[in-house]
Amino acid sequence: MKNRKLELMSGVVQIVCSLIWAAVILGADYFLHDSEQFETVMYLLSLGAAINIIGLSAIFATMLPKS
């Protein structure tokens, strides 16, 4: 039962983080699409999203039961 709860919780956390990053990236695109700094900002946002995904993966890897 505890393992099932952990799987459900990790899935919810990943989906919420993905939705937050999607909203941030789309918002930046909407407000900065005509800006000179568009490419730089989008690069930084993409880098932040990738780091977030790697961090979440590391966190969830430590939560998995050792077999």
FIMI-426719 format. One record per residue: x negated, y, z of N, C-alpha, C in turn; residue number from 1; residue in three letters. Coordinates in Angstrom, 2 decimals. Each point is the difference from the previous one (the first is absolute). Example, Ala and Ser with C-alpha at 12.3 -4.5 7.8 and 13.67 -1.06 7.14 Angstrom:
BEGIN
     n.x     n.y     n.z    ca.x    ca.y    ca.z     c.x     c.y     c.z resi resn
  -13.19   -5.69    7.80    0.89    1.19    0.00   -0.90    1.20    0.00    1  ALA
    0.35    1.05   -0.72   -0.82    1.19    0.06    0.77    1.09    0.73    2  SER
***
This chain:
BEGIN
     n.x     n.y     n.z    ca.x    ca.y    ca.z     c.x     c.y     c.z resi resn
   -0.82   -1.20    0.00    0.82    1.20    0.00   -0.86    1.26    0.00    1  MET
   -1.05   -0.02    0.82   -0.87    1.17    0.08   -0.71    0.26   -1.32    2  LYS
   -0.40   -1.07   -0.68   -0.69    0.13   -1.29    0.93    0.62   -1.05    3  ASN
    1.26   -0.40    0.01    0.98    0.55   -0.95    0.22    1.50    0.25    4  ARG
    0.06    0.38    1.27    0.15    1.41    0.35   -1.21    0.81   -0.47    5  LYS
   -1.18   -0.57    0.15   -1.23    0.67   -0.42   -0.01    0.20   -1.51    6  LEU
    0.43   -1.01   -0.74    0.06    0.11   -1.46    0.99    1.08   -0.42    7  GLU
    1.16    0.02    0.64    1.01    1.00   -0.33   -0.50    1.41    0.32    8  LEU
   -0.63    0.14    1.15   -0.50    1.32    0.41   -1.10    0.48   -0.95    9  MET
   -0.90   -0.88   -0.39   -1.07    0.41   -0.90    0.55    0.40   -1.36   10  SER
    1.03   -0.69   -0.48    0.62    0.36   -1.27    0.66    1.36    0.07   11  GLY
    0.68    0.28    1.10    0.67    1.29    0.17   -1.03    1.13    0.05   12  VAL
   -1.09   -0.22    0.72   -1.04    1.03    0.11   -0.61    0.29   -1.37   13  VAL
   -0.27   -1.02   -0.76   -0.57    0.19   -1.34    0.96    0.76   -0.91   14  GLN
    1.26   -0.33    0.05    0.99    0.69   -0.85    0.13    1.45    0.41   15  ILE
    0.05    0.28    1.29    0.12    1.39    0.47   -1.23    0.80   -0.42   16  VAL
   -1.19   -0.55    0.18   -1.22    0.71   -0.42    0.00    0.26   -1.50   17  CYS
    0.43   -0.98   -0.76    0.06    0.18   -1.46    0.97    1.09   -0.40   18  SER
    1.15    0.04    0.65    0.99    1.04   -0.31   -0.51    1.38    0.38   19  LEU
   -0.69    0.10    1.12   -0.55    1.30    0.41   -1.02    0.48   -1.02   20  ILE
   -0.92   -0.88   -0.41   -1.01    0.40   -0.98    0.63    0.33   -1.35   21  TRP
    1.01   -0.76   -0.39    0.67    0.29   -1.28    0.63    1.39    0.05   22  ALA
    0.65    0.33    1.10    0.63    1.31    0.14   -1.05    1.12   -0.03   23  ALA
   -1.11   -0.21    0.67   -1.06    1.02    0.02   -0.59    0.21   -1.40   24  VAL
   -0.28   -1.09   -0.70   -0.58    0.11   -1.34    0.98    0.64   -0.97   25  ILE
    1.26   -0.40    0.05    1.00    0.61   -0.88    0.22    1.47    0.32   26  LEU
   -0.01    0.34    1.29    0.13    1.41    0.39   -1.17    0.83   -0.49   27  GLY
   -1.21   -0.54    0.13   -1.18    0.72   -0.50    0.07    0.17   -1.51   28  ALA
    0.46   -1.02   -0.69    0.14    0.08   -1.45    1.02    1.08   -0.37   29  ASP
    1.11    0.03    0.70    1.06    0.97   -0.30   -0.48    1.43    0.21   30  TYR
   -0.69    0.25    1.10   -0.41    1.37    0.33   -1.29    0.44   -0.67   31  PHE
   -0.83   -0.94   -0.41   -1.32    0.37   -0.52   -0.20   -0.34   -1.48   32  LEU
    1.04   -0.40   -0.71   -0.21   -0.46   -1.37   -0.56    1.08   -0.93   33  HIS
    0.20    1.26    0.28   -0.55    1.07   -0.82   -1.23    0.65    0.62   34  ASP
   -0.46   -0.53    1.10   -1.12    0.59    0.73   -1.33   -0.44   -0.60   35  SER
   -1.01    0.83    0.21   -1.35   -0.34   -0.44   -0.58   -1.12    0.85   36  GLU
    0.48   -0.13    1.21   -0.53   -0.99    0.93    0.74   -1.33   -0.03   37  GLN
    0.87   -0.19   -0.98    0.84   -1.20   -0.05   -0.83   -1.28    0.01   38  PHE
   -1.00   -0.10   -0.85   -0.79   -1.23   -0.09   -0.74   -0.29    1.30   39  GLU
   -0.54    1.03    0.62   -0.72   -0.18    1.25    0.92   -0.48    1.11   40  THR
    1.16    0.62    0.11    0.95   -0.38    1.04    0.51   -1.42   -0.23   41  VAL
    0.32   -0.34   -1.23    0.49   -1.34   -0.28   -1.09   -1.05    0.26   42  MET
   -1.24    0.33   -0.30   -1.10   -0.91    0.30   -0.10   -0.23    1.50   43  TYR
    0.06    1.07    0.78   -0.09   -0.12    1.45    1.17   -0.79    0.57   44  LEU
    1.21    0.24   -0.51    1.16   -0.74    0.47   -0.11   -1.49   -0.34   45  LEU
   -0.48   -0.30   -1.17   -0.19   -1.40   -0.40   -1.05   -0.68    0.87   46  SER
   -1.06    0.71    0.28   -1.03   -0.53    0.87    0.54   -0.25    1.41   47  LEU
    0.79    0.93    0.51    0.61   -0.17    1.31    0.94   -1.19    0.04   48  GLY
    0.76   -0.19   -1.05    0.91   -1.14   -0.06   -0.78   -1.31   -0.01   49  ALA
   -1.07   -0.05   -0.76   -0.81   -1.22   -0.05   -0.63   -0.30    1.35   50  ALA
   -0.50    1.01    0.67   -0.58   -0.19    1.33    1.07   -0.48    0.98   51  ILE
    1.20    0.55   -0.12    1.10   -0.42    0.87    0.33   -1.48   -0.22   52  ASN
    0.04   -0.42   -1.25    0.30   -1.40   -0.31   -1.09   -0.91    0.56   53  ILE
   -1.25    0.38   -0.15   -1.09   -0.81    0.53    0.08   -0.07    1.53   54  ILE
    0.30    1.13    0.62    0.14    0.02    1.45    1.13   -0.87    0.49   55  GLY
    1.15    0.07   -0.67    1.13   -0.84    0.39   -0.34   -1.48   -0.18   56  LEU
   -0.69   -0.31   -1.07   -0.39   -1.39   -0.23   -0.90   -0.51    1.12   57  SER
   -0.93    0.82    0.42   -0.90   -0.41    1.07    0.76   -0.19    1.31   58  ALA
    0.94    0.89    0.28    0.79   -0.12    1.22    0.82   -1.28   -0.01   59  ILE
    0.67   -0.27   -1.10    0.84   -1.18   -0.07   -0.83   -1.28   -0.06   60  PHE
   -1.20    0.06   -0.51   -0.86   -1.19   -0.03   -0.39   -0.40    1.42   61  ALA
   -0.20    0.98    0.87   -0.35   -0.32    1.38    1.22   -0.54    0.78   62  THR
    1.19    0.28   -0.48    1.21   -0.47    0.68    0.36   -1.44   -0.36   63  MET
   -0.58   -0.51   -1.08    0.33   -1.36   -0.43   -0.56   -1.01    0.98   64  LEU
    0.74   -1.07    0.23   -0.50   -1.03    0.92   -1.20   -0.71   -0.60   65  PRO
   -0.95   -0.30    0.84   -1.21   -0.70   -0.44    0.33   -1.49   -0.12   66  LYS
   -0.36   -0.61   -1.13    0.29   -1.43   -0.15   -1.26   -0.81   -0.23   67  SER
***
